[in-house]
Amino acid sequence: GLQKQEFAHVFSVRRKWPAHINYLEGQAYLMLLRWILRSRARHCSRVVILLDSAVWLGAAAKGRSGTILNRLLRRAAALEMAGDIMVHMVLVPSAENPSDEPSRGFRHKRAPKPAANKRLQRLKGVAREAPQKRRFVLHSHGC
């Protein structure tokens, strides 16, 4: 199984205005989708997202909500279709969510920059190995 230590902290963002927590979770989801779609290598792929918000998971799974979340859901659907990505959301308890600790002031190790790793490998003369899957923590602060 996966351990929380296997995830790397990529970025955190503080909220810009007061809003309901479910709306902020939706904004964080959109931010994650935009970050994923920044790289063309991630287009046409499957993405697994760990969530601790049952409200957002339910609304996204159903594709609609009776609240302001509808606007966010439409934006998310547009991004998912534009990037041809299939999103799989998994509900996890907050204590087991790797992105929960950054909101409480604890920082995970930062994700290494790919270019720096390649330079380092060339300098050390390390033989190329199969690329490993990287796991990231993306978090939007609610406070």
C-alpha positions in Angstrom: 0.0 0.0 0.0 0.9 3.6 -0.3 2.4 5.6 2.6 1.9 9.3 3.2 5.6 9.7 3.1 5.7 8.7 -0.6 3.9 11.8 -1.6 5.7 15.1 -2.4 4.3 18.6 -1.6 3.9 20.6 -4.9 2.1 23.8 -3.9 -0.3 25.2 -1.3 -2.6 28.2 -1.8 -4.4 30.3 0.8 -7.9 31.3 0.1 -8.4 34.8 -1.2 -11.9 35.4 0.2 -14.2 33.8 2.8 -16.3 31.1 1.3 -18.0 27.8 2.3 -15.7 24.9 2.7 -17.4 22.9 -0.1 -16.9 25.7 -2.5 -13.2 26.0 -1.5 -12.8 22.3 -2.0 -14.3 22.7 -5.5 -11.9 25.6 -6.3 -9.0 23.4 -5.1 -10.2 20.6 -7.5 -10.3 23.0 -10.4 -6.8 24.2 -9.5 -5.6 20.6 -9.5 -7.1 19.9 -12.9 -5.5 23.1 -14.4 -2.1 22.0 -12.9 -2.5 18.5 -14.4 -3.4 19.9 -17.8 -0.4 22.2 -17.9 1.7 19.4 -19.3 0.6 17.8 -22.5 2.2 14.5 -21.3 -0.7 14.2 -18.8 -3.4 14.7 -21.4 -5.3 11.5 -22.4 -4.6 9.9 -19.1 -6.2 8.6 -15.9 -5.8 10.5 -12.7 -6.5 9.3 -9.2 -7.4 12.0 -6.7 -7.6 11.4 -2.9 -10.4 13.5 -1.3 -11.6 13.9 2.2 -14.7 15.8 1.2 -17.7 13.5 0.8 -19.8 16.4 -0.4 -17.5 17.3 -3.3 -17.0 13.6 -4.2 -20.8 13.0 -4.3 -21.5 16.1 -6.4 -18.7 15.3 -8.8 -19.7 11.6 -9.1 -23.3 12.7 -9.8 -22.3 15.6 -12.1 -24.6 18.0 -10.5 -25.5 19.7 -7.2 -28.4 21.8 -5.9 -26.0 24.5 -4.8 -23.3 26.9 -6.1 -21.2 23.8 -6.8 -22.9 23.4 -10.2 -20.8 26.2 -11.7 -17.6 24.5 -10.5 -18.8 21.1 -11.7 -19.4 22.5 -15.2 -15.9 24.0 -15.3 -14.4 20.7 -14.1 -16.3 18.8 -16.7 -15.0 21.2 -19.4 -11.4 20.8 -18.2 -11.7 17.0 -18.1 -13.1 16.8 -21.6 -10.6 19.3 -23.0 -7.7 17.3 -21.6 -9.3 13.9 -22.3 -8.5 12.8 -18.7 -10.5 10.3 -16.7 -10.6 11.2 -13.0 -11.0 8.6 -10.4 -11.8 10.1 -7.0 -11.2 8.1 -3.8 -12.7 9.2 -0.4 -10.1 8.9 2.4 -10.3 10.0 6.0 -8.7 13.4 6.7 -6.1 11.7 8.9 -4.9 9.6 5.9 -5.1 12.3 3.3 -1.5 13.4 2.4 -2.8 16.9 1.6 -4.3 17.4 5.0 -1.1 18.0 6.9 0.1 21.0 4.8 -3.1 22.8 5.9 -2.0 22.3 9.5 1.4 23.8 9.0 3.4 20.6 8.3 5.3 20.5 5.0 6.2 17.3 3.1 9.4 17.1 1.1 9.2 19.2 -2.1 9.0 17.4 -5.4 12.4 17.4 -7.1 12.7 19.3 -10.3 13.0 16.9 -13.2 15.7 18.9 -15.0 17.9 19.0 -11.9 17.6 15.2 -11.5 18.7 14.6 -15.1 21.7 16.9 -14.7 22.7 15.2 -11.5 22.4 11.8 -13.2 24.6 12.9 -16.1 27.2 14.3 -13.7 27.3 11.2 -11.6 27.3 8.9 -14.7 24.3 7.0 -13.4 22.8 4.6 -15.9 19.2 5.3 -16.9 16.6 3.4 -15.0 12.9 3.0 -15.7 11.0 6.2 -14.7 9.2 5.9 -11.4 5.7 7.1 -10.9 5.6 10.3 -8.9 2.9 11.1 -6.3 2.1 14.7 -5.5 0.3 16.5 -2.8 -1.7 19.5 -3.9 -3.6 21.5 -1.3 -5.7 24.6 -1.0 -5.7 26.1 2.4 -9.1 26.8 3.8 -7.9 29.4 6.3 
